Amino acid sequence: MPSPIGHGLIGMSTAWTLIAGAERRLVLACAIVAMLPDIDVLFGAHRGATHSLGAVLLVTAGAATFAAQRGLPIARIGIACGAAYASHLLLDWLGRDSSAPSGIQAFWPISSRYYVSGADLFWEISRRYWRPDEFVFGNLKSLGWELLLFVPLTALAWWWGTQRSNRNTEYRIQNTE
C-alpha cells in the first residue's frame, strides 16, 4: 500500500485533473485529504471504516458544507476533496497487503468485509521500525517505485490543469472584447 507521499501526490493530481487552474489551497487540501484515511493507524484500526466509500461520502459532504459556510464553490470543493479521498482507497486496494485481514473495508457501513484486488501494483510500507532492513530499505524501495510512477503523473496533471486554465482565460478575454 502506498506511502503518505504517494497518496499526497495523487491527491494533488486529482485536484489539477478535476479543476482547471485549481488554487494552491485546494491542491494542498486535496493532498492532505488523500492522506487522511491513514489516520486510523493511530487508533489501531488500519484499513477499516476510514478506507470505505461511506467515509468518501462523509468527506465529500463535509467539504461541501465547509465550502458553503465560506461562500466557496460547493460542488468544486466537495467533488475534488471526495475524489482525492477516494484515490486513497483505490491505491490501497491496488497495493500489496500481507497483513491480516488483507484489503480494505470498501463498503462500510453496509459491509465489514475486506476487499483486495490482488494486483499488488504497490509494495507495502512497513511500520516495523525494529526491522531496519524492512523499515528503511524496504520503505525506500517502495517510495522509489511510487515516485517513479506518481511524479510524472502529477507533473502531467499539473500541466493539463494549467493548459485548460489558460485556454479558459483566453476564451473569456476574447469574448469580452
Secondary structure, DSSP 8 states (H G I E B T S, - for coil): ---HHHHHHHHHHHHHHHSTT--HHHHHHHHHHHHGGGGGGGGT-TTSGGGSHHHHHHHHHHHHHHHHHTT--HHHHHHHHHHHHHHHHHHHHHB---SSS-SB-TTTTT----B--S---B------TT-HIIIIIIHHHHHHHHHHHHHHHHHHHHHHHHHHHHHHHHHHHHHH-
